[in-house]
């Protein structure tokens, strides 16, 4: 999949050549990152009692879980579908939590995570902290504490603890969808996702307390508006959609991006749905972090399709306006596009990858687009996590399934990455959270730290794209092709006019070389 280059891009010829070499020769420059060799973990029969205890817990709660789901779905509609859906999630959680307290009234720490199991988990965590990845682990744990209270856990009580990030989760036993590992201070927490309560915890599992990260002042300073935004071409039959990530802050920056999206929609009515790249709700506030900012779009019938980020609760899968169909990973079709939405909080999930390998089928001329939260390639503060954890876990599957374009968030900035083994990557995490600094990498074609959203228009084998700042500036734009064969047809004269005009707007509105 290739790009009709930005007029001032020095990377595009290299990107196209690299793609040809990747296809023909599997050149080393396009080879996937290979992490340092590690010894496969030895079988741990001591974890079998834990797996049996988890199964018993799920069997015990199966019926009440169904009842809670039905209660959440039957909430009366009092003021529109979106408020009803929010109340449905809350009712589901409350019913489930009450049922678990009834079923396990005497539950205490150690009921599932027994002393023997706790010792194994603590040993696994200690080994991870003793590895060369300890710096990455600490950085990710600290970032996860943002916006969380850090309160001591209590069994059968609600939890505000952040989830264990992928870099450490890969060292722990896999859990079913209904449960997840969280942490608070030194405690490792086992949380029921549907009930949002602590099922069990290990008090001193982490080697040392994790420093509570503090929100930084917003860098959302006014910027001079340059060239105007040209709506993406959308001939009859086009699929037009927007993308945003890391938006759920509820603060002024999110509202500015939401207002910019509304202006774009009102003036051109070009997109019918939005893909959400994770960190949709930093504080689990459906109203102020979603329903209020995007009310105009929701009222106009715009649909939202969410991926889970590291700050999201898994209960968001039940929020109907997110269209997740009660699953952390799912797929949907729009026109000639097949979207796959992955849960990158668990990038090494065998079940998820087996599902992913089945959803595209034979090549039928459709675009294959995947999106998730953690980027395999990035130049922000999480670049190490992408290189060492996400890339080796996800990139082989993306390449194997011939994905054309992959979108991610997590880094609070915008990046367009040159094709890697035939996959084009975008990082779009500027939806409203505080911005990150960016140091342009060799794989970047464009990298800029600004609040923004994206708009794409897919028509046949062509994809027009734009990245638009909160103040209306054009940050980036261009034309992608689904296959190298499709690109040989070349752009139409109308396509060339649009590309040249939008790139002129980019040059006018961008004061520095990002």
N, C-alpha and C positions, 0 to 999 in steps of 0.2 A: 504494500500500500504506500503510495507516494504522494508528494506534495507539489502543487504548483507554487513555486517558491515565492517568499517575500522578496521584493525587489532588491533589498539591501542585505539579504541573508547570505553570509559566507559559508553556511553549513549545509545548505540544501544540496548542492552538487555532491558533496561528500556523502550526505545521507542517501541519495539515490544510488550512488556508486556502491556504497556499503550494502544497500539492499540487494543489488545485483550479485555482489560477491557472496552475500549470505546465502542467497538462494542457490547459486552455482557452486560455491566452493566451501560454504560454511566457514568463512574466514574467521580468524582469531579475533579480529576487532569486533565482530558481532557475536562472539561466543558468550553464553551466559556466564555470569559470575559464579565461580566455583569456590565455596567456602573452604577454609582449612579443614584438612582431613580430621575426622573425629571417630572415636571408637563407638560403634553402635551400643546402645544401652543393653545391658544384660537382662535376660528375662527376670521378672520380679514376682515370683509366686506369692510373696508376702502381701501383694496388693490384691490378691484374689478375694480375701474377706471384705475388703473395701468395695470392690465391684459388686459382690453379692449384697452388701448392705445398701448400696445405691439402688440396685434392682429391687430389693425389698421395699425401700422407701417409695420408689416410683409405683410399684404395684399397690402399695397401701394408699397412695394418693390419686390413683388413676381416675376413679369414679368422681371424686370431688373436683378434680381438675376439669373434667367434662362439664360438671354442673356449674362451676364458676365461669367457664367459657360461655355456656348458654345464657347465664345471667347477664354477662357483659354484652352479649349480642341483642338482648331483649330490652335494653334500656329505652324508655319511651322518648320519642323525638320531640324535644321542646326547644325549638329555636334553631333548627338546621342540622344538617348531617354532621358537620365538623364538631360542634359542641357535644352532640350525641356520642360521637366516636370517642371523644376525650373521656366523657363520663363512663363509657363502656369499659375502657381500660382500667379506670379507677375501681369500678364495681367488681370487675374480674379479680383485681389484686386483693381487694378487701374480703371478698367471699373466699378466695383461696387461702388467704392468711388466717381467717377465722376457722376454716375447716382444718388446717394443719395444726393449729393450737388445740383444737378439740381432739384430733387424732393422736397428738404427741404432747399431752399436757405437762408431762414430767421431763421433757427433753432437756438434757444438760450438755455442756461441752464434753466431747468425747463419745457421744452416743453413736455417731457414724465415723468420725475421725478418732478412732481408738488410739491408745498410747502407741501401739505397734505401728499403726498406719501413720500417725503423726510423726513418728521417728523417721519413717521412710521419706515422707514428704519434706521434712526439715533437712534431711541429708541431701535430697535432690536439689533443694534451693541453695544449700550451702555450697554444693559442687558448682552450681551456676555462678554464684558470687565469687568463687575462687578461680573462675575461668578468665581468659583474656577479655571476655565480653562484659566484665563487671562494670566498667564505665558506662557502657550502653545501657545496661540493666538499671543502674542508678538513675541515669538521666530520664529513662522512660517512666520509672516509678514516680519520680518527682513530678514529671509533667502530668501524670495521671491524677495527682492529688489536687489539681487546680479546680477550685469551686466545690470541694468536698469538705465536710466538717472534721473528719478524722476522729469521730467519736468511737469509744470502745464498743466492740460488738456484744450483742446479747442474743442468745438463742430464742427463736420465735418472735423476734422484734424486727421492725423495718430496718433497712440498711441503706446508708448513704455512701458506703465505701466504694472506691473506684475498682474497676476490674483489673486483674493481672494482665499486663501487656503481653503481646505475642512473644517477645524476646525471652520471657521467663515462663510463659504458659507452655511452651514447647518442651520444657523439662518436667512437667507435671502430667499425671495420668489424664487421659481424655475423659470428658464428661458428656452425658447426654444433653440434649438441647434444653431440657427443663432446669438445668443446674449450671452454675458457673463459679469459678474461683475469683474472689476479690481479696483486697488487703486493706488493713488500716493499721498504721504504725508498724509493729512487728507481727501482727496477727494475720494469719491466712484464713480467709472466710469462705465457707461453702454456702452459697445463696440460692434459694429457690427463685427462679426468674419470674414465674407466673404470679407468685405471691409477694415478691420483693421483701422477703424476710430471711434472716439468718437461720440456716438449718444446723450448722455446726461451725466451729472454728478452732484453730490451733494458736494459742496465745503468743508463742515466741518462735514462730517458724522462720521469720526473716532475721538475718544476722544482726541488723541494726535498724533503728527507727528511720523511716523515710522522711526527709525534710518536707514540710508542707510548702508547696509552691504558692507564691502570691501572684495575684493578677497584676500585670504591669499596666502603666498608663497607656491609653490609646495613642497610637501614632497617626491617627486619622486626621492629618492636618489638611486644610484647604489647598487645592492645587489649581493652577491656572488651566482653564478649559481650552483645549486646542481645537483640532478638527472635529467636525461632526460625525456622528455615527450613521453609517449607511446600513439599513436593514438587509439581512442576508437575502439573496435571491431565492424565491420560492415559487417556481413554476407549478402548474397544476399537477397534483399528485405528490408533491413534496411532503416529507415528514420534517417538521420544524420543532425543535425542543431546546430548552435551556438547561444549564447545569450550574450548580453551586455547591460549595462544601464549607464546613466549619462555620455555619451561619447561625446556629442556635444560641446566640449570646444574650439576646433581649436588650442590647444596648443601642446607642445611637448609630454606630457603624452598621449594624445589621439593618436598622430602619432605613439608612441611606441607600444601601444596596437594594433592599426591597422596593423602595420608591423608584430607583433607577430601572428595575425590572418592570414595575408597573407602567412607567412612562414609555418604555420600549414597547410593551404589549399594547398600550392604549393607542400609540401612534402608528404601529404597523400591524398589530394583531398577528404576529408571525409565529408564535410558539403555542402549542396546545398542551404540553406537559413539561415537567421539570424533573431531572434526575438529581437526587440529593446524595452527595458524596460522603456523608457521615458527619458525626458531631452535630446532629440535628437539634438536640436539646441538651445543652450543657448542664442545666439545673432541673431537668425533668419537668419543665414548665410548658405544657402543651399550648396554653393560651398565649402567654407573652413572648414565647420563643418561636411560635409558628402561626397560630390562628390569627393573632392581631397583625403581625407584619405582612402576611400574605393574604389578608382578607379580600382585597380587591381581585386578586388572581383567582382565589378559591370561588368567590361569588361569580366570576366570569366563566367557571367551568374548567379552569386549568387543573390538570391532575399532577400529583407529586408521587414519585417512586423513590423510596429511600433505601440507602445502604446504612448499615450500622457502623458507627465510629467508636473510638476507644472511650469517649465520654458518654455514649448512649447506653441506656438501659435496654436489655433485650426485650422488655415488655413493649417497646415501641413496635414490635412486629404485629401487635394486635390493634394498633391505632389505624383505623380504616383509611383516613386520608393519606397515609403513607403507602398504601397498596402493597403491603408485603405478604399478604395471604398467610399470616401467622407463621412465617418462616424466616430465618436469618439469611437465607440465600434463596433466590428464586429467579425466574425468567419470564419475559413477556415479549410480545411482538407488536411492532408499530410499522405498518406499511412493509417495506422491504428491509426492515431491520429486525434482527433478533438480539435482544438485550439479555445479558446474564449479569445478575447482581450477586456479588460474592461477599462473604463475611470475612474480612481480612483480620479480624481479631483472632481467628483460628485458621491461619493460612495453611497449616499442615494437616488439617482435618481430612482423613482418608475418605470419609463419607461424602464430604463436600466435593472433593476432586473426582470421585467416581460419578457423582451427579453431573458435574461440569462436563465430563468427557462424553456425556450422552445427549446434551441438549441441542447441539447444533446439527447433528446428522450429516448427510451428504451436502456438498457444496451446491446450493441451488440459486446462486446469484445474489443472496441476501448479504447485507452488511452484518458483520459479527462485531458487536460492541459489548465490552465488559466494563463494569465499574465497581469500585470498592473504596475503602477509606485510605489505607496505607499505600503510598506509592513505591513501586520497585525502584524507580529512578527519581531523585530529587536533589536539590541543592540548598535546602534549608537546614534547620537544626536537627531534623530527623533523618538526614541522609545516610548515616551509619546504620540505622535500623532498616532502611530500605535495602541497602547493599547487602547486609549480612543476614537478614531474616526474611524479608518479604520477597526479594528478588529470587533467591534460590528456591523458595517455596512455591511462588505463583508463576514466575516467568515460563518455566517448562510447560505448564498447562496452557498458558496463553498462546505460546508458539505452537504447541501440539494441536490445539483447536483452531488454529489459523485465525485468531482474533485480529481484526483490522485496526481498531482503536480501543484504547483502555483509558478511562478517566479515574482519577483519584483525588483525594483531598489531603488532610492531615497537616501538610505544610501550609502555613497561612501566607500564601503568595500565589503567583501564576507562573507556570512553566510550560513550554512546548518542547518536548524531547524529540530528537532525531530518531527515526525508526530504528528499533533494535530487533534484529531477527524478524523483520517484517511487521512488527507491532509498533504503532504510533502511540505515544503516551502523552497525556495532558495532566498537569497537576493544577487543580482549581480549588484552593482552600481559602479564598479571600472573601467569604460570605458575610463576615462581620466580626469575627474574633480578632484580638490584637494581632498585628502583623509580625512576621518573622523577617529577619535579615536574610539576604540571599547572596551567595557567592557562586557565580555562574560556573558550571561544570563543562567538561569537554563534550558531553552529550546534549547540552542545552542549545536550542536554536533561539529561544527567547526565555528570559527569566526576569521577573519584575515583582517587587513587593508592593502590592496595592490591593485594596478591597475591590472586588469585581464580581461579575457573573459571566457566563458564556452562553452563546446562542449558536446552534448548528442547524443547517438545512440540508437534508439528504434527498437527492433526486437522481434516481438511477444509480450509476456508479460514481457520482460526484457528491462530495460533502463540503459545503461552505461553512466556515466557522468564524466567530468573532469572540474576542474577550473585551468586555466593556467595563471601565472603571465606574465607581459609584458616582463620580461627578460628570459622567457622560463621555469621558475621553475614550477613544479607541486605543486599546493596549496592543492588540494583535489581531490579525485576520489572515485568511488564506483559503485555498482550495485544495482538498485532498481527493485522491482517487482510490477506489476500492482495490484495484489490482494494477500492476505495471502494464498489463495488456490494455486495460481501460484507458490509461493515460495516453497511450499512443494515438487515440482519437483526437486528443488535444482539446483545449477549451474553445468554446464558441467566442465570436467577437464580443457578445454581451458579457460572457464570463471575464474576458480580459479587461473590459471597461471597469467592471466592478472590482476586480483584484487591484488594478492600478489605482482606482479612486480610494479604496479603503486603505491601501498601503501608504498613499499620500497623506491620508488622515493620521495614520500611525506616526509617520515621520514628523508631521507638523505638531502633533500633540505630545510627543515624547521628547522632553528637553535633554535627556542624557541617553547614552548608549547603554541600555540594560541588557 
